[in-house]
Each structure stands twice: as structure tokens, then as C-alpha cells.
């Protein structure tokens, strides 16, 4: 896997915070209000098709930007071939060190609901409402801002977590990226949809040949596992997720 140090640093900058010189950047302040514009450089964008039993049931369209304050991950999920189309959006803002600055989720159809997660001193706070006439609710979590958000329906969050893991597990030596086999790390995660948190383990399983629309490719294989199940992710040499699957289920997410 031959990548320049600058490219590796750029792809990991969302969570690894490494400049081309190899020095650590300092953390940006964490504003409580949503950024009006990010004006960042696009790191990755595209769409994932979500398949169950071979049938497409949804599409996630996403963009990841590197900004002066850190990074912004935007996503929209829409169901396919359903009597009533469900539409949800999310935006996650991270500091340059990968900590949560703000996470916002909205349901646009068929109902109206929204949720916001913000850091508050040494923990996270979630505020949400299930409709315009509903009273806003609030819940604190004894979780640090470094917690990784893995929300329902937004699969790009798993790509960001894979970058975080590979940034910690892999090293670059003489122009090559080295990822030790069976390297494992633990992460704290939060699922705002389910108002829950759980530990998760990530493990690098090596390289594997995978059949894609464009043909067979040799990809990096990363496994994410918690009490809710096991996901396998396959990433190309630019660290972009090409495919994900839930082990033991007929659910697959494929980059279009």
C-alpha cells in the first residue's frame, strides 16, 4: 500500500489530527451553535446503497469536509421502494482532535423530529423533540467528547470510526502504510436514536479480495464489534469504505 505521508495524514486529519510535518495540531474551541458554513476541503463524498436480502431498501448520500475548526460530516438517508419515503439528515462537527463539537439529526419525513448532542463540561448532553408540538427532552451522558457517534441509518459514521482506528493502529514506514494483523482497539460509542451508549472493539483483519461493480479489488478489512452485532468494513487504499456488511444478517451497504 504505497501512499504519501501527506495523503495519509490528510485522510486521518479528521480524527488523527496529524499535519504533513507529523506534528499534532491543537484542539479548536467547541462552540455551542451550529456553524453557518464550513468552507472546507472535501475529503470524501458519494452515496451508499443499503441492501437487505439483495433488495435495495435505502440510500445514504454523504460528504466529509476538513475545515479550519476540524471536520464536518453531512449525511442524508432516504428509504427506497417504500409506500411512504422516510427522509433523515445528520450533521456531525468534530474538533481537529476528533472530539464532538456538535451532532444534529432531523427527521424530515414521514414525521418531524430532531435531536442535538453537545459537549457540556466533562460529559455529553442530548436534547430532542419528536414533533413541533412536543416538549423538548434532555438527557445527560457520562461520556467524554471523544466518544464516537454511531447513529442509526448513517453508515458514513462507521467510515469515520474506521479512520480513527486505522490512524491509531497503522504507521507509515519508508512511504508504506503498515497495519499490524489482529491489531485491536476499544472505543466508546453513542447511538442518539436509541439514547444509548456502548463499548466497541475494532480489529484489523488484513487484506482481502472483494468483488465490486468495477471488478475484484484487494481491500483492507476492518471488523467492528459490540453487543448489538458485528460489522465488517472493506476500505480501499485511499481509506474509503467500499462495502460493509452485518455478520450473520442479509444486510449489506455498498458504495455506489
C-alpha contacts under 8 A as a table, 3 or more apart, distances in Angstrom:
res1	aa1	res2	aa2	distance
1	X	176	X	5.87
1	X	177	X	6.03
1	X	237	X	6.42
2	X	175	X	6.19
2	X	176	X	4.91
2	X	177	X	6.79
3	X	7	X	6.52
3	X	8	X	6.57
3	X	175	X	6.31
3	X	176	X	6.18
3	X	177	X	7.04
3	X	237	X	7.90
4	X	7	X	5.34
4	X	8	X	6.37
4	X	175	X	5.95
4	X	176	X	7.75
5	X	8	X	5.17
5	X	9	X	6.03
5	X	20	X	6.75
5	X	172	X	7.21
5	X	175	X	6.69
6	X	9	X	5.12
6	X	10	X	6.05
6	X	19	X	7.61
6	X	20	X	4.93
7	X	10	X	5.00
7	X	11	X	6.22
8	X	11	X	5.32
8	X	12	X	6.25
9	X	12	X	5.14
9	X	13	X	5.79
9	X	16	X	7.72
9	X	17	X	7.66
9	X	18	X	5.47
9	X	19	X	6.08
9	X	20	X	6.14
9	X	22	X	7.88
10	X	13	X	5.04
10	X	14	X	7.97
10	X	18	X	7.58
10	X	19	X	7.35
10	X	20	X	7.71
11	X	14	X	7.12
11	X	43	X	6.89
11	X	163	X	7.56
11	X	238	X	7.71
11	X	239	X	7.29
12	X	15	X	5.85
12	X	16	X	5.04
12	X	17	X	6.71
12	X	18	X	7.16
12	X	163	X	6.02
12	X	164	X	6.97
12	X	167	X	5.85
13	X	16	X	5.05
13	X	17	X	4.28
13	X	18	X	5.68
13	X	19	X	7.35
13	X	66	X	7.59
13	X	96	X	6.99
14	X	17	X	6.22
14	X	66	X	6.73
14	X	70	X	6.41
14	X	71	X	5.76
14	X	94	X	7.37
14	X	95	X	7.81
14	X	96	X	6.11
14	X	97	X	7.12
14	X	98	X	5.80
14	X	160	X	7.86
14	X	164	X	7.94
15	X	96	X	6.65
15	X	97	X	5.41
15	X	98	X	4.02
15	X	99	X	7.76
15	X	160	X	7.94
15	X	163	X	7.26
15	X	164	X	5.41
15	X	167	X	7.65
16	X	96	X	7.94
16	X	97	X	6.36
16	X	98	X	7.02
16	X	164	X	6.44
16	X	167	X	5.75
16	X	168	X	7.33
17	X	24	X	5.96
17	X	25	X	5.83
17	X	96	X	5.56
17	X	97	X	5.34
17	X	98	X	7.48
18	X	21	X	7.77
18	X	22	X	5.54
18	X	23	X	5.85
18	X	24	X	5.18
18	X	25	X	6.52
19	X	22	X	5.23
19	X	23	X	5.76
19	X	24	X	6.63
19	X	25	X	6.96
20	X	23	X	7.63
25	X	96	X	7.06
25	X	97	X	7.57
26	X	96	X	7.20
26	X	97	X	7.41
27	X	95	X	6.15
27	X	96	X	5.56
27	X	97	X	5.68
28	X	69	X	5.60
28	X	70	X	7.21
28	X	95	X	5.75
28	X	96	X	6.42
29	X	69	X	7.80
29	X	95	X	7.62
30	X	95	X	7.30
30	X	101	X	5.19
30	X	119	X	7.99
31	X	34	X	7.60
31	X	101	X	6.83
32	X	101	X	7.51
32	X	102	X	7.23
32	X	118	X	7.04
34	X	102	X	7.19
35	X	38	X	6.73
38	X	65	X	7.76
38	X	67	X	6.18
38	X	72	X	7.22
39	X	67	X	6.76
40	X	65	X	5.30
40	X	66	X	5.14
40	X	67	X	4.28
40	X	68	X	7.16
40	X	71	X	7.79
41	X	65	X	5.27
41	X	66	X	5.19
41	X	67	X	6.57
42	X	45	X	7.22
42	X	63	X	7.16
42	X	64	X	5.92
42	X	65	X	4.45
42	X	66	X	6.41
43	X	63	X	7.75
43	X	64	X	5.44
43	X	65	X	5.38
43	X	66	X	6.46
44	X	63	X	5.87
44	X	64	X	5.17
44	X	65	X	7.25
44	X	240	X	7.47
45	X	61	X	7.69
45	X	62	X	5.44
45	X	63	X	4.15
45	X	64	X	6.11
46	X	61	X	5.84
46	X	62	X	5.69
46	X	63	X	6.71
46	X	255	X	7.51
46	X	256	X	7.32
47	X	59	X	6.71
47	X	60	X	5.34
47	X	61	X	4.21
47	X	62	X	6.01
47	X	255	X	5.91
47	X	256	X	5.71
48	X	59	X	5.68
48	X	60	X	5.12
48	X	61	X	6.56
48	X	155	X	7.90
48	X	253	X	6.12
48	X	254	X	5.31
48	X	255	X	4.37
48	X	256	X	5.63
49	X	56	X	6.64
49	X	57	X	7.86
49	X	58	X	6.11
49	X	59	X	4.74
49	X	60	X	6.63
49	X	253	X	5.59
49	X	254	X	5.23
49	X	255	X	6.22
49	X	256	X	6.26
50	X	56	X	5.65
50	X	57	X	5.76
50	X	58	X	4.96
50	X	59	X	5.88
50	X	60	X	7.74
50	X	251	X	7.42
50	X	252	X	6.00
50	X	253	X	4.59
50	X	254	X	6.65
51	X	54	X	5.53
51	X	55	X	5.12
51	X	56	X	4.31
51	X	57	X	5.63
51	X	58	X	7.17
51	X	250	X	7.93
51	X	251	X	5.71
51	X	252	X	5.16
51	X	253	X	6.17
51	X	254	X	7.99
52	X	55	X	5.33
52	X	56	X	6.50
52	X	57	X	6.69
52	X	250	X	5.49
52	X	251	X	4.61
52	X	252	X	6.51
53	X	250	X	5.10
53	X	251	X	6.66
54	X	250	X	7.61
56	X	80	X	6.67
56	X	81	X	7.96
57	X	79	X	5.70
57	X	80	X	4.74
57	X	81	X	6.57
57	X	82	X	7.87
58	X	77	X	7.02
58	X	78	X	5.53
58	X	79	X	4.06
58	X	80	X	4.79
59	X	77	X	5.71
59	X	78	X	5.41
59	X	79	X	6.41
59	X	80	X	7.16
60	X	75	X	6.67
60	X	76	X	5.54
60	X	77	X	4.34
60	X	78	X	6.51
60	X	153	X	7.82
60	X	154	X	6.92
60	X	155	X	7.52
61	X	75	X	5.61
61	X	76	X	5.27
61	X	77	X	6.51
62	X	73	X	7.33
62	X	74	X	5.54
62	X	75	X	4.22
62	X	76	X	6.44
62	X	156	X	7.05
63	X	73	X	5.89
63	X	74	X	5.30
63	X	75	X	6.55
64	X	71	X	7.20
64	X	72	X	5.83
64	X	73	X	4.52
64	X	74	X	6.47
65	X	71	X	5.46
65	X	72	X	5.18
65	X	73	X	6.45
66	X	70	X	6.03
66	X	71	X	4.44
66	X	72	X	6.65
67	X	70	X	5.05
67	X	71	X	5.12
67	X	72	X	7.22
68	X	71	X	7.82
69	X	94	X	7.90
69	X	95	X	5.94
69	X	96	X	6.21
70	X	93	X	7.47
70	X	94	X	5.54
70	X	95	X	4.28
70	X	96	X	3.83
70	X	97	X	7.35
70	X	98	X	7.40
71	X	93	X	5.83
71	X	94	X	5.23
71	X	95	X	6.53
71	X	96	X	6.82
72	X	91	X	6.92
72	X	92	X	5.69
72	X	93	X	4.62
72	X	94	X	6.45
73	X	91	X	5.59
73	X	92	X	5.06
73	X	93	X	6.51
74	X	89	X	7.63
74	X	90	X	5.82
74	X	91	X	4.46
74	X	92	X	6.53
75	X	89	X	5.60
75	X	90	X	5.27
75	X	91	X	6.46
75	X	154	X	6.84
75	X	156	X	7.70
76	X	87	X	7.16
76	X	88	X	5.72
76	X	89	X	4.32
76	X	90	X	6.52
76	X	154	X	7.78
77	X	86	X	7.89
77	X	87	X	5.70
77	X	88	X	5.24
77	X	89	X	6.26
77	X	153	X	6.59
77	X	154	X	6.96
78	X	85	X	6.74
78	X	86	X	5.59
78	X	87	X	4.65
78	X	88	X	6.70
79	X	82	X	6.56
79	X	85	X	5.55
79	X	86	X	5.40
79	X	87	X	6.90
80	X	85	X	6.91
81	X	85	X	7.83
82	X	85	X	5.77
84	X	110	X	6.89
85	X	109	X	6.85
85	X	110	X	6.83
86	X	107	X	7.98
86	X	108	X	7.54
86	X	109	X	4.98
86	X	110	X	5.56
87	X	107	X	6.18
87	X	108	X	5.40
87	X	109	X	4.98
87	X	110	X	7.24
88	X	105	X	7.32
88	X	106	X	5.63
88	X	107	X	4.45
88	X	108	X	5.68
88	X	109	X	7.11
89	X	105	X	5.75
89	X	106	X	5.29
89	X	107	X	6.59
89	X	108	X	7.63
90	X	103	X	7.35
90	X	104	X	5.50
90	X	105	X	4.33
90	X	106	X	6.36
90	X	154	X	7.81
91	X	103	X	5.80
91	X	104	X	5.31
91	X	105	X	6.66
92	X	100	X	7.56
92	X	101	X	7.80
92	X	102	X	5.96
92	X	103	X	4.39
92	X	104	X	6.46
93	X	100	X	6.25
93	X	101	X	5.32
93	X	102	X	5.14
93	X	103	X	6.20
94	X	97	X	7.57
94	X	98	X	5.24
94	X	99	X	5.24
94	X	100	X	4.73
94	X	101	X	5.16
94	X	102	X	7.10
95	X	98	X	5.14
95	X	99	X	5.22
95	X	100	X	6.47
95	X	101	X	6.16
96	X	99	X	7.49
98	X	146	X	6.67
99	X	145	X	5.08
99	X	146	X	4.40
99	X	147	X	7.08
100	X	103	X	7.20
100	X	118	X	7.26
100	X	119	X	6.84
100	X	145	X	5.12
100	X	146	X	6.36
100	X	147	X	7.33
100	X	148	X	7.89
101	X	118	X	6.37
101	X	119	X	6.54
101	X	145	X	7.63
102	X	116	X	7.19
102	X	117	X	5.84
102	X	118	X	5.04
102	X	119	X	7.34
103	X	116	X	5.57
103	X	117	X	4.99
103	X	118	X	6.71
104	X	114	X	7.38
104	X	115	X	5.73
104	X	116	X	4.47
104	X	117	X	6.49
105	X	114	X	5.47
105	X	115	X	5.15
105	X	116	X	6.46
106	X	112	X	7.40
106	X	113	X	5.70
106	X	114	X	4.24
106	X	115	X	6.51
107	X	110	X	7.70
107	X	111	X	6.42
107	X	112	X	5.23
107	X	113	X	4.99
107	X	114	X	6.15
108	X	111	X	6.22
108	X	112	X	5.38
108	X	113	X	7.26
109	X	112	X	6.41
111	X	131	X	7.53
112	X	130	X	6.56
112	X	131	X	5.25
112	X	132	X	7.22
113	X	128	X	7.58
113	X	129	X	5.72
113	X	130	X	4.34
113	X	131	X	5.07
113	X	132	X	7.61
114	X	128	X	5.63
114	X	129	X	5.72
114	X	130	X	6.62
114	X	131	X	7.87
115	X	126	X	6.95
115	X	127	X	5.63
115	X	128	X	4.08
115	X	129	X	6.59
115	X	192	X	7.70
116	X	126	X	5.61
116	X	127	X	5.32
116	X	128	X	6.32
117	X	124	X	6.73
117	X	125	X	5.59
117	X	126	X	4.37
117	X	127	X	6.53
117	X	192	X	7.76
118	X	124	X	5.71
118	X	125	X	5.42
118	X	126	X	6.56
119	X	122	X	7.35
119	X	123	X	5.96
119	X	124	X	4.48
119	X	125	X	6.23
119	X	144	X	7.77
119	X	145	X	5.89
120	X	123	X	5.41
120	X	124	X	5.53
120	X	125	X	6.41
121	X	124	X	7.90
122	X	142	X	7.66
122	X	143	X	7.38
122	X	144	X	5.80
122	X	145	X	7.43
123	X	140	X	7.20
123	X	141	X	5.95
123	X	142	X	5.05
123	X	143	X	4.88
123	X	144	X	5.01
123	X	145	X	6.66
124	X	140	X	5.89
124	X	141	X	5.17
124	X	142	X	6.65
124	X	143	X	5.82
124	X	144	X	6.55
124	X	145	X	6.59
125	X	138	X	7.07
125	X	139	X	5.78
125	X	140	X	4.36
125	X	141	X	6.03
126	X	138	X	5.64
126	X	139	X	5.25
126	X	140	X	6.26
126	X	141	X	7.84
126	X	192	X	7.56
127	X	136	X	6.67
127	X	137	X	5.54
127	X	138	X	4.38
127	X	139	X	6.53
128	X	136	X	5.55
128	X	137	X	5.37
128	X	138	X	6.54
129	X	132	X	7.51
129	X	134	X	6.03
129	X	135	X	6.32
129	X	136	X	4.72
129	X	137	X	6.22
130	X	134	X	6.10
131	X	134	X	5.12
143	X	147	X	6.54
144	X	147	X	5.74
147	X	187	X	7.34
147	X	188	X	5.23
147	X	189	X	5.42
147	X	190	X	6.82
148	X	161	X	7.02
148	X	187	X	7.24
148	X	188	X	6.19
148	X	189	X	4.60
148	X	190	X	6.25
149	X	157	X	6.89
149	X	189	X	5.55
149	X	190	X	4.87
149	X	191	X	6.08
149	X	192	X	7.62
150	X	154	X	7.48
150	X	155	X	7.92
150	X	157	X	5.60
150	X	158	X	6.70
150	X	189	X	6.45
150	X	190	X	6.01
150	X	191	X	5.38
150	X	192	X	7.96
151	X	154	X	5.92
151	X	155	X	7.98
151	X	157	X	7.31
151	X	190	X	7.38
151	X	191	X	4.75
151	X	192	X	5.97
151	X	193	X	6.23
152	X	155	X	7.76
152	X	191	X	7.04
152	X	193	X	6.34
154	X	157	X	6.07
155	X	158	X	5.55
155	X	159	X	7.16
155	X	253	X	7.96
156	X	159	X	5.01
156	X	160	X	6.51
157	X	160	X	5.15
157	X	161	X	6.34
158	X	161	X	4.95
158	X	162	X	6.09
159	X	162	X	4.99
159	X	163	X	6.30
159	X	240	X	7.29
159	X	241	X	6.09
160	X	163	X	5.10
160	X	164	X	6.30
161	X	164	X	4.94
161	X	165	X	6.19
162	X	165	X	5.05
162	X	166	X	6.04
162	X	202	X	7.91
162	X	222	X	7.20
163	X	166	X	5.14
163	X	167	X	5.82
163	X	239	X	7.15
164	X	167	X	5.16
164	X	168	X	6.44
165	X	168	X	5.26
165	X	169	X	6.00
165	X	185	X	7.11
165	X	202	X	6.91
166	X	169	X	4.92
166	X	170	X	5.34
166	X	179	X	7.52
167	X	170	X	5.79
167	X	171	X	7.68
168	X	171	X	7.98
169	X	179	X	6.35
169	X	180	X	7.30
169	X	183	X	6.66
169	X	184	X	7.82
169	X	185	X	7.92
170	X	177	X	6.58
170	X	178	X	5.42
170	X	179	X	4.37
170	X	180	X	6.92
171	X	177	X	5.67
171	X	178	X	5.23
171	X	179	X	6.65
172	X	175	X	6.24
172	X	176	X	5.32
172	X	177	X	4.37
172	X	178	X	5.87
173	X	176	X	5.31
173	X	177	X	6.44
173	X	178	X	7.01
179	X	183	X	7.66
179	X	204	X	7.37
179	X	206	X	7.83
180	X	183	X	5.55
180	X	204	X	7.31
180	X	206	X	7.99
181	X	204	X	5.86
181	X	205	X	5.84
181	X	206	X	5.76
182	X	203	X	5.96
182	X	204	X	5.43
182	X	205	X	5.74
182	X	206	X	7.80
183	X	203	X	5.47
183	X	204	X	5.47
183	X	205	X	7.88
184	X	201	X	6.76
184	X	202	X	5.47
184	X	203	X	4.30
184	X	204	X	6.72
185	X	201	X	5.63
185	X	202	X	5.33
185	X	203	X	6.62
186	X	199	X	6.89
186	X	200	X	5.69
186	X	201	X	4.50
186	X	202	X	6.38
187	X	199	X	5.75
187	X	200	X	5.18
187	X	201	X	6.23
187	X	202	X	7.73
188	X	197	X	7.40
188	X	198	X	6.14
188	X	199	X	4.61
188	X	200	X	6.19
189	X	197	X	5.56
189	X	198	X	5.45
189	X	199	X	5.93
189	X	200	X	6.74
190	X	195	X	7.65
190	X	196	X	5.91
190	X	197	X	4.21
190	X	198	X	6.49
191	X	194	X	5.54
191	X	195	X	5.93
191	X	196	X	5.37
191	X	197	X	6.01
192	X	195	X	4.77
192	X	196	X	6.60
193	X	196	X	7.93
198	X	226	X	7.34
198	X	227	X	7.89
199	X	226	X	6.53
200	X	224	X	6.81
200	X	225	X	5.64
200	X	226	X	4.77
201	X	224	X	5.80
201	X	225	X	5.29
201	X	226	X	6.52
202	X	222	X	6.93
202	X	223	X	5.58
202	X	224	X	4.61
202	X	225	X	6.48
203	X	222	X	5.69
203	X	223	X	5.19
203	X	224	X	6.70
204	X	220	X	7.88
204	X	221	X	6.18
204	X	222	X	4.67
204	X	223	X	6.48
205	X	220	X	7.72
205	X	221	X	5.35
205	X	222	X	5.80
205	X	223	X	7.04
206	X	220	X	5.96
206	X	221	X	5.59
206	X	222	X	7.66
207	X	218	X	6.28
207	X	219	X	5.35
207	X	220	X	4.57
207	X	221	X	5.73
208	X	218	X	5.29
208	X	219	X	5.40
208	X	220	X	6.47
208	X	221	X	6.55
209	X	216	X	6.42
209	X	217	X	5.38
209	X	218	X	4.17
209	X	219	X	6.19
210	X	216	X	5.46
210	X	217	X	5.41
210	X	218	X	6.18
210	X	219	X	6.83
211	X	215	X	5.69
211	X	216	X	4.25
211	X	217	X	6.42
212	X	215	X	5.05
212	X	216	X	5.76
212	X	217	X	7.14
218	X	236	X	7.52
219	X	234	X	5.66
219	X	235	X	5.39
219	X	236	X	5.01
219	X	237	X	7.10
220	X	233	X	7.95
220	X	234	X	5.35
220	X	235	X	5.00
220	X	236	X	6.24
220	X	237	X	7.49
221	X	232	X	6.91
221	X	233	X	5.73
221	X	234	X	4.70
221	X	235	X	6.63
222	X	232	X	5.82
222	X	233	X	5.14
222	X	234	X	6.43
222	X	235	X	7.97
223	X	230	X	7.05
223	X	231	X	5.76
223	X	232	X	4.49
223	X	233	X	6.21
224	X	230	X	5.75
224	X	231	X	5.07
224	X	232	X	6.27
224	X	233	X	7.86
225	X	228	X	7.83
225	X	229	X	5.97
225	X	230	X	4.37
225	X	231	X	6.29
226	X	229	X	5.59
226	X	230	X	6.48
229	X	246	X	7.31
229	X	247	X	7.38
230	X	246	X	5.90
230	X	247	X	5.51
231	X	244	X	6.82
231	X	245	X	5.67
231	X	246	X	4.64
231	X	247	X	5.94
232	X	244	X	5.56
232	X	245	X	5.45
232	X	246	X	6.55
232	X	247	X	7.06
233	X	241	X	6.64
233	X	242	X	7.76
233	X	243	X	5.94
233	X	244	X	4.47
233	X	245	X	6.81
234	X	241	X	5.69
234	X	242	X	5.82
234	X	243	X	5.33
234	X	244	X	6.37
235	X	238	X	7.60
235	X	239	X	5.23
235	X	240	X	5.13
235	X	241	X	4.21
235	X	242	X	5.54
235	X	243	X	7.29
236	X	239	X	5.23
236	X	240	X	5.55
236	X	241	X	6.60
236	X	242	X	6.79
237	X	240	X	7.44
241	X	244	X	7.46
241	X	255	X	7.31
242	X	254	X	5.98
242	X	255	X	5.11
243	X	252	X	7.36
243	X	253	X	5.65
243	X	254	X	4.50
243	X	255	X	6.20
244	X	252	X	5.76
244	X	253	X	4.95
244	X	254	X	6.45
245	X	249	X	7.98
245	X	250	X	7.96
245	X	251	X	5.87
245	X	252	X	4.38
245	X	253	X	6.14
246	X	249	X	5.55
246	X	250	X	7.21
246	X	251	X	5.70
246	X	252	X	6.62
